[in-house]
Amino acid sequence: MDELASDPDVKSAVIICEGRTFFAGADITEFGKPFIDPLLIPVIDKIEASEKPVVAAIHGTALGGGCEVALGCNYRIAVPSAQLGLPEIQLGLLPGAGGTQRLPRVVGVEAALEMVALGQPVTAAQAKKMGLIDRLAEEGRLLGEAIAMASELADARPLPRASEKSVDADPAIFDSFEKANARKFKGFDAPGANIRCIEAAIALPFAEGMKVEAEEFKKLFSGSQAAAQQYMFFAQRRAAKIDDIPRETKPREVRSVGVVGAGTMGVGIAMNFLSAGIPVTLVEVNEGALGRGVGVMRKNYNASAARGRITPEAVEHAMGLLMPTVQMDDLSDCDLIIEAVFEQMEIKKQIFATLDTIAKPDAILATNTSYLNVDEIAAVTSRPGDVVGMHFFSPANVMKLLEVVRGEKTADDVLATVMGIAKTIKKVAVVAGVCFGFIGNRMLRQRQGALILEQGIAQRASDIDVIWVFGYGWPAYRGGPMFWTDMVSAKTIVEGIEAYRDKLDPEFHIARTLKEKADNGGSFIT
């Protein structure tokens, strides 16, 4: 920026990034470490203070600090595939480099609330419509079009600066927004802090609003909720890693999916794949049950369209990928077949024995059981290495959690494929071992995550937390039961258990590792 200011031959500038993306935001692994100059706020202030036009050229994801850098530029141009957003709320924080103050001045209060207090990113097309970007560039031509834009606007004055704009809004919009999202916000500190900052953008001059942002950020950053939500951010990513599978393991290709059973679970499971653009063959025993299942599916999609979550065209596209049938033989070309029938072992065994004769040699056979023995099911086939558990949580088209149950003979590439396809259908997947109830339901019974770790059912303590946050409603701002145990101390937990000893099952015993940590100190999550 100093060079731009001092060189009389340079009339304007473009900020663009090499690689896959524009600035994608802070590296949260550095949170808690000493800050390193230059800090982001003065950098953005310097960009915005330039007497010569600065154009942000955006590709990939301009999130968090990246979006704040773009807001500090005079103009913004992006390719259609780009996304912009301020998702800090998902980490229990708020945009700390002027995002809460500049964004509402650029896009208005309503759009700013959606992006900041809900953490929802927007596409380039949406950003253009709301005024967050000024132009769309053709894919592959961003640099050239950004330079042309900067040259065209080199002499444009006055320069538009987000901090100098004013924004007005009916104060009632904040109450309405909070009431509309009360269920999502319940218990969380960050939404209220983000909303207060946007209120400050309306009520105060920019410099004063920045002081409010700084104060609110400081309170959140040092709080326990931010620590818990950042822990969960990393826990999700750790859960996707399978410790003993070689990195070079090549997953199988999944181009089509079969689902056996058109009941509540089967329909929800099928919708996940249809929404991801993967064709689904849905099988039922008779036309009546099949028709009811397809009807429920369409009703669910239409309800989402009515709420504005998807377009009517997306509904028709998804339904167009569905092939309903009463013929099991129609599953013969499917790459992944998921059984979703009643939780009765004999029925599941019959289905898997039939699938063994129908499915192509490299097809993956999955059961949606929530507690039955996957190895026993696999044993009725001639290919136990192709069998795996995929425990979707109900309603399957809504709940994010997927327990992937690894059988004794489940092949490495089968496990890798299922973990990969979970990402495709936007699920948070966790690997569990074979036992009654796997991780989540077993913990409902045993009530001790430490015992599940001792039994080798979960790979790591954070996997248990992921399951409880995404499958059982444990508040994300408390980080899961294992994180919470570390926060309050194992000693406190054991003392609490002992205080109610007379009310517990006589066979209940405290897990060895929990008792050891209570006696000697130590952590489950580090």
C-alpha atoms as one frame of an Amber mdcrd trajectory, in Angstrom:
protein
   0.000   0.000   0.000   2.934   2.311   0.644   4.214   1.626  -2.864   0.781
   2.347  -4.321   0.640   5.665  -2.478   4.173   6.786  -3.419   4.356   5.758
  -7.086   2.814   8.505  -9.286   2.695   6.140 -12.272   0.370   3.733 -10.495
  -3.227   4.952 -10.584  -5.069   1.998  -9.019  -4.475  -1.492  -7.598  -5.949
  -5.002  -7.540  -5.743  -7.344  -4.543  -5.856 -10.932  -5.781  -4.581 -14.225
  -4.401  -2.773 -17.128  -6.025  -3.917 -20.696  -5.523  -7.400 -22.035  -4.887
  -8.885 -19.115  -3.011  -8.919 -15.503  -1.868  -7.975 -14.980   1.789 -10.030
 -17.667   3.561  -9.846 -16.180   7.045  -7.797 -16.702  10.208  -5.814 -19.820
  11.013  -7.586 -20.796  14.212  -4.738 -23.105  15.198  -2.928 -19.861  16.064
  -5.620 -18.719  18.505  -4.117 -18.200  21.942  -0.652 -17.531  20.543   0.971
 -14.058  20.578  -0.235 -11.782  17.786   2.206 -11.163  14.952   2.408  -7.871
  13.064   0.962  -6.621  10.873  -2.418  -6.961  12.572  -5.455  -7.164  10.307
  -7.328  -4.055  11.472  -4.567  -1.545  10.582  -3.955  -3.371   7.290  -7.617
  -3.020   6.307  -7.687   0.591   7.497  -4.678   1.330   5.313  -6.292  -0.271
   2.274  -9.478   1.722   2.793  -7.587   4.982   3.379  -5.843   4.768  -0.004
  -6.286   7.831  -2.201  -6.172   5.515  -5.228  -8.843   2.917  -6.043  -8.309
  -0.615  -4.776 -10.238  -3.533  -6.288 -10.635  -6.887  -4.517 -10.615  -9.745
  -7.037 -12.271 -12.742  -5.371 -12.232 -16.438  -6.170 -12.746 -19.432  -3.919
 -13.933 -18.456  -0.445 -13.530 -14.972   1.000 -14.475 -15.849   4.559 -13.871
 -14.137   7.876 -10.816 -11.904   7.635 -10.786 -12.415   3.867 -14.253 -10.927
   3.556 -13.211  -8.088   5.871 -10.232  -7.334   3.597 -12.606  -7.221   0.631
 -14.906  -4.854   2.521 -11.932  -2.554   3.071 -11.426  -2.249  -0.694 -13.262
   0.366  -2.746 -14.613  -2.126  -5.258 -15.123  -5.880  -5.440 -15.278  -8.262
  -8.388 -15.744 -12.046  -8.101 -16.097 -15.141 -10.248 -19.513 -16.896 -10.079
 -18.115 -19.839  -8.095 -16.849 -17.601  -5.276 -18.410 -17.444  -1.828 -18.216
 -14.652   0.728 -19.072 -14.817   4.396 -18.362 -14.005   8.026 -18.757 -17.373
   9.793 -16.959 -16.490  13.037 -20.131 -17.155  15.036 -19.605 -20.865  14.388
 -16.456 -20.565  16.513 -18.251 -18.662  19.251 -16.808 -15.345  18.047 -17.621
 -12.338  15.894 -15.793 -10.645  12.991 -13.069  -8.721  14.764 -11.599  -6.567
  11.998 -14.502  -4.275  11.212 -16.833  -6.813   9.615 -19.762  -5.993  11.891
 -19.359  -2.292  11.107 -18.593  -2.279   7.376 -20.922  -5.053   6.219 -24.240
  -3.441   7.286 -23.063  -0.173   5.721 -22.596  -2.016   2.421 -25.458  -4.539
   2.280 -27.967  -3.240   4.829 -28.925  -4.507   8.260 -31.139  -7.444   7.303
 -28.562  -9.083   5.039 -25.784  -8.334   7.534 -27.687 -10.047  10.335 -28.100
 -13.182   8.203 -24.406 -13.279   7.328 -22.988 -12.326  10.722 -25.386 -13.632
  13.382 -26.187 -16.837  11.475 -22.780 -17.218   9.824 -24.337 -17.926   6.455
 -22.016 -17.429   3.441 -23.438 -16.127   0.172 -22.696 -16.990  -3.426 -21.203
 -14.450  -5.771 -24.598 -14.015  -7.442 -26.251 -13.316  -4.081 -23.417 -10.954
  -3.144 -23.905  -9.044  -6.395 -27.627  -8.714  -5.762 -27.119  -7.341  -2.242
 -24.312  -4.970  -3.283 -21.470  -6.811  -1.586 -19.668  -7.174  -4.906 -19.888
  -4.773  -7.812 -19.238  -7.058 -10.776 -19.072 -10.703 -11.791 -16.112 -11.902
 -13.838 -15.940 -14.921 -16.094 -14.358 -18.019 -14.583 -10.683 -18.110 -15.529
 -10.595 -14.420 -16.449 -10.661 -12.820 -13.018  -7.264 -11.117 -13.102  -7.748
  -9.590 -16.534 -11.235  -8.314 -15.759 -10.135  -6.981 -12.355  -7.249  -5.054
 -13.948  -9.633  -3.660 -16.560 -12.017  -2.602 -13.796  -9.228  -0.939 -11.813
  -8.047   0.925 -14.931 -11.572   2.033 -15.775 -12.125   3.408 -12.265  -8.657
   4.870 -11.772  -9.923   8.442 -11.934 -13.308   7.867 -10.284 -13.891  10.178
  -7.349 -15.021  10.287  -4.635 -13.836   6.809  -3.731 -16.480   4.646  -2.062
 -15.396   3.679   1.444 -17.557   1.371   3.528 -16.656   3.100   6.795 -17.916
   6.442   5.481 -21.349   5.126   4.539 -24.346   5.433   6.832 -27.045   2.840
   7.383 -30.541   3.140   8.801 -32.992   0.468   9.905 -36.130   0.100  11.978
 -34.936  -0.938  15.465 -37.747  -3.507  15.487 -35.814  -5.570  12.957 -33.434
  -6.715  15.693 -36.202  -7.969  17.989 -37.888  -9.727  15.079 -34.638 -11.363
  14.044 -33.880 -12.585  17.553 -37.401 -13.969  18.004 -37.278 -15.742  14.632
 -34.010 -17.416  15.614 -34.602 -17.846  19.333 -34.360 -21.634  19.157 -31.016
 -21.538  17.323 -29.592 -18.875  19.619 -30.717 -20.371  22.935 -27.820 -20.685
  25.354 -25.206 -19.198  22.998 -23.390 -15.954  23.858 -22.111 -15.101  20.365
 -25.403 -14.324  18.569 -26.317 -11.552  21.011 -22.820 -10.062  20.801 -22.935
 -10.056  16.988 -26.357  -8.428  16.982 -25.239  -5.731  19.443 -22.346  -4.876
  17.139 -24.648  -4.431  14.157 -26.930  -2.277  16.292 -23.848  -0.152  17.038
 -23.231   0.245  13.297 -26.583   2.005  13.054 -26.459   3.999  16.254 -22.833
   5.114  16.354 -20.141   6.616  14.141 -17.793   4.059  12.605 -14.949   4.623
  15.091 -17.269   4.205  18.072 -18.831   1.120  16.540 -15.358  -0.382  16.168
 -14.846   0.080  19.918 -18.062  -1.866  20.581 -16.892  -4.610  18.216 -13.510
  -4.820  19.959 -15.076  -5.025  23.410 -17.604  -7.695  22.409 -14.882  -9.689
  20.626 -12.651  -9.588  23.693 -15.420 -10.951  25.932 -16.230 -13.797  23.554
 -12.597 -14.668  22.825 -11.794 -15.205  26.489 -15.007 -17.105  27.237 -15.573
 -20.838  27.695 -18.111 -21.051  24.878 -15.628 -19.974  22.218 -13.150 -22.552
  23.519 -15.817 -25.272  23.309 -16.984 -24.332  19.811 -13.422 -24.132  18.488
 -12.740 -27.534  20.035 -15.787 -28.918  18.198 -14.543 -27.393  14.929 -11.370
 -29.471  15.161 -13.171 -32.494  16.609 -15.306 -32.757  13.456 -12.205 -32.795
  11.305 -10.439 -35.338  13.501 -13.486 -37.596  13.342 -13.071 -37.905   9.566
  -9.608 -39.428  10.017  -9.242 -43.200  10.423  -6.090 -43.824  12.379  -5.046
 -47.205  10.992  -5.949 -46.868   7.310  -3.077 -45.935   4.969  -3.392 -42.483
   3.436  -2.963 -43.899  -0.037  -6.112 -46.040   0.318  -8.170 -45.381  -2.788
 -11.928 -45.120  -2.234 -14.365 -46.833  -4.527 -16.454 -44.811  -6.948 -20.072
 -44.190  -5.950 -22.148 -43.035  -8.904 -25.474 -44.589  -7.897 -27.065 -45.669
  -4.634 -29.724 -48.201  -3.741 -31.935 -47.962  -0.663 -33.955 -50.934   0.580
 -37.009 -49.739   2.467 -39.216 -46.713   1.752 -40.238 -46.019   5.321 -39.275
 -42.953   7.323 -35.583 -43.812   7.472 -35.287 -45.092   3.905 -36.924 -41.981
   2.480 -34.708 -39.670   4.545 -31.561 -41.564   3.573 -32.507 -41.471  -0.119
 -33.099 -37.700   0.048 -29.510 -37.115   1.192 -28.145 -38.654  -1.972 -30.744
 -37.160  -4.318 -30.000 -33.685  -2.934 -26.317 -34.304  -3.662 -27.121 -35.174
  -7.284 -26.613 -38.944  -6.922 -29.236 -41.212  -8.545 -31.113 -43.474  -6.112
 -32.982 -46.726  -6.684 -35.579 -47.070  -3.907 -36.965 -50.570  -3.274 -40.083
 -51.614  -1.362 -42.017 -54.871  -1.085 -45.214 -53.556  -2.694 -46.480 -50.633
  -4.752 -48.588 -49.207  -1.926 -45.682 -48.814   0.500 -43.479 -47.557  -2.312
 -46.007 -44.923  -3.371 -46.409 -43.699   0.203 -42.642 -43.357   0.565 -42.270
 -41.417  -2.682 -45.193 -39.202  -1.619 -43.511 -38.389   1.700 -40.294 -37.575
  -0.136 -42.017 -35.143  -2.462 -43.896 -33.585   0.456 -40.613 -33.022   2.309
 -38.977 -31.444  -0.729 -42.006 -29.215  -1.397 -41.965 -28.056   2.231 -38.300
 -27.048   1.871 -39.123 -25.167  -1.331 -42.011 -23.373   0.382 -39.583 -22.151
   3.067 -37.192 -20.901   0.394 -34.450 -23.386   1.257 -34.395 -24.873  -2.234
 -35.906 -23.885  -5.569 -38.833 -25.681  -7.258 -36.383 -26.581 -10.021 -34.122
 -28.285  -7.455 -37.100 -30.303  -6.223 -37.842 -31.588  -9.706 -34.178 -32.319
 -10.371 -33.892 -34.384  -7.175 -37.111 -36.295  -7.818 -35.960 -36.912 -11.382
 -32.951 -38.829 -10.036 -35.206 -41.268  -8.144 -36.114 -44.692  -9.497 -38.811
 -46.319  -7.326 -39.224 -50.068  -7.784 -40.512 -53.247  -6.171 -37.837 -55.347
  -7.845 -34.690 -56.086  -5.827 -32.932 -57.018  -9.063 -32.991 -53.323 -10.025
 -30.194 -52.813  -7.477 -27.728 -54.836  -9.551 -25.854 -51.801 -10.917 -25.737
 -49.744  -7.712 -22.323 -48.897  -6.235 -23.643 -48.526  -2.672 -26.747 -50.277
  -1.308 -28.145 -49.241   2.079 -30.631 -51.439   3.898 -33.117 -49.441   5.986
 -35.781 -51.869   7.221 -37.073 -52.915  10.653 -34.547 -53.549  13.420 -35.012
 -57.327  13.279 -31.906 -59.403  12.739 -33.583 -62.164  10.748 -35.139 -59.704
   8.275 -31.810 -57.955   7.775 -30.013 -61.264   7.262 -32.535 -62.273   4.601
 -32.051 -58.979   2.764 -28.256 -59.205   2.858 -28.308 -62.803   1.658 -30.425
 -61.648  -1.287 -28.210 -58.614  -1.956 -25.195 -60.913  -2.000 -26.622 -62.629
  -5.071 -27.809 -59.437  -6.792 -25.190 -56.748  -6.165 -22.224 -56.389  -8.473
 -18.868 -57.638  -7.156 -17.472 -54.274  -5.989 -20.708 -52.890  -4.513 -20.696
 -51.744  -0.885 -23.486 -53.220   1.257 -24.480 -51.075   4.237 -26.946 -51.577
   7.047 -28.657 -48.675   8.786 -28.992 -50.577  12.053 -28.750 -48.509  15.216
 -27.601 -51.310  17.512 -27.498 -54.777  15.862 -24.286 -56.727  15.262 -22.868
 -55.731  11.871 -20.520 -58.747  11.841 -23.445 -61.124  12.224 -25.170 -59.468
   9.268 -22.002 -59.563   7.177 -21.520 -63.271   7.902 -24.532 -64.271   5.765
 -22.762 -62.878   2.677 -19.820 -64.193   0.726 -18.225 -60.733   0.907 -18.041
 -59.536   4.532 -15.288 -57.106   3.538 -17.869 -55.137   1.526 -20.275 -54.814
   4.481 -20.357 -51.758   6.754 -22.766 -50.031   9.103 -24.186 -46.618   8.188
 -26.289 -45.489  11.136 -28.209 -42.397  10.065 -30.019 -40.467  12.777 -33.707
 -39.626  12.385 -34.913 -37.650  10.511 -32.117 -38.794   8.209 -32.532 -35.938
   5.732 -32.102 -33.401   8.562 -29.752 -34.799  11.218 -26.077 -34.264  10.411
 -24.606 -37.209  12.290 -23.660 -40.507  10.642 -22.155 -43.346  12.703 -20.022
 -45.481  10.387 -19.726 -48.925  11.942 -16.573 -50.808  11.078 -17.057 -54.558
  11.050 -14.304 -57.023  11.876 -13.769 -57.717   8.164 -14.793 -54.352   6.652
 -12.234 -53.503   3.960 -10.149 -50.340   4.285 -11.358 -48.972   0.943 -14.989
 -49.583   1.949 -14.507 -47.552   5.132 -12.667 -44.809   3.231 -15.438 -44.687
   0.621 -18.222 -44.362   3.166 -16.385 -41.642   5.093 -15.879 -39.773   1.813
 -19.478 -40.120   0.679 -20.554 -38.768   4.079 -18.888 -35.475   3.167 -20.626
 -35.493  -0.205 -24.038 -35.712   1.473 -22.980 -33.144   4.117 -22.915 -35.473
   7.091 -20.555 -35.438  10.063 -19.273 -39.009  10.131 -17.705 -40.823  13.089
 -16.239 -44.336  13.012 -17.514 -46.771  15.643 -16.641 -50.369  16.456 -19.135
 -53.238  16.536 -20.996 -53.507  19.827 -24.562 -53.158  21.050 -25.606 -49.556
  20.359 -22.212 -48.466  18.930 -21.094 -45.160  20.499 -24.161 -42.966  20.949
 -26.783 -45.493  22.022 -24.247 -47.467  24.054 -23.438 -44.349  26.027 -27.128
 -43.865  26.773 -26.941 -47.285  28.377 -23.513 -47.160  30.073 -23.460 -43.402
  30.644 -19.659 -43.306  30.549 -17.643 -42.130  27.561 -14.482 -43.240  29.359
 -15.736 -46.824  29.338 -16.410 -46.670  25.590 -12.804 -45.545  25.088 -11.535
 -48.400  27.245 -13.564 -50.860  25.198 -12.080 -49.535  21.944 -15.491 -48.663
  20.490 -14.490 -45.050  19.748 -11.157 -43.975  18.216 -10.790 -40.920  20.414
 -12.595 -38.914  23.100 -13.469 -36.101  20.697 -15.404 -38.574  18.496 -17.744
 -39.206  21.420 -18.289 -35.471  21.736 -19.057 -35.131  18.016 -21.705 -37.843
  18.299 -23.343 -36.255  21.298 -23.382 -32.744  19.848 -24.638 -33.715  16.380
 -26.788 -36.699  17.306 -28.154 -36.173  20.788 -28.522 -32.440  21.274 -25.611
 -31.786  23.625 -25.009 -28.003  23.407 -22.080 -27.169  21.132 -21.125 -24.337
  23.485 -20.290 -26.981  26.103 -18.165 -29.012  23.709 -19.545 -32.506  24.426
 -19.417 -34.685  27.551 -15.697 -35.504  27.327 -14.715 -31.842  26.843 -17.052
 -30.838  29.650 -15.504 -33.446  31.947 -12.102 -31.910  31.340 -13.480 -28.430
  31.999 -15.081 -29.257  35.359 -12.444 -31.946  36.174 -12.734 -35.723  36.380
 -12.539 -35.406  40.161 -15.744 -33.350  40.224 -17.504 -35.904  38.007 -16.454
 -38.850  40.177 -17.492 -37.021  43.343 -20.887 -36.355  41.763 -21.294 -40.024
  40.847 -20.354 -41.126  44.346 -22.869 -38.695  45.852 -25.654 -40.550  44.017
 -24.192 -44.039  44.440 -27.249 -45.299  46.362 -29.508 -44.392  43.424 -27.412
 -46.156  40.754 -27.654 -49.707  39.472 -25.711 -52.000  41.832 -23.683 -53.236
  38.822 -22.621 -49.714  37.823 -18.910 -49.104  38.166 -16.788 -46.062  37.424
 -14.549 -46.488  34.382 -10.916 -47.129  35.253  -9.595 -44.217  33.165 -12.084
 -41.787  34.700 -11.056 -42.864  38.206  -7.359 -42.552  37.306  -7.829 -39.012
  35.980  -9.814 -38.086  39.076  -7.018 -39.366  41.326  -4.007 -38.231  39.326
  -5.210 -35.450  37.025  -5.082 -35.533  33.245  -7.288 -34.810  30.269  -9.399
 -36.872  27.875  -9.136 -34.451  24.959  -5.434 -33.552  24.870
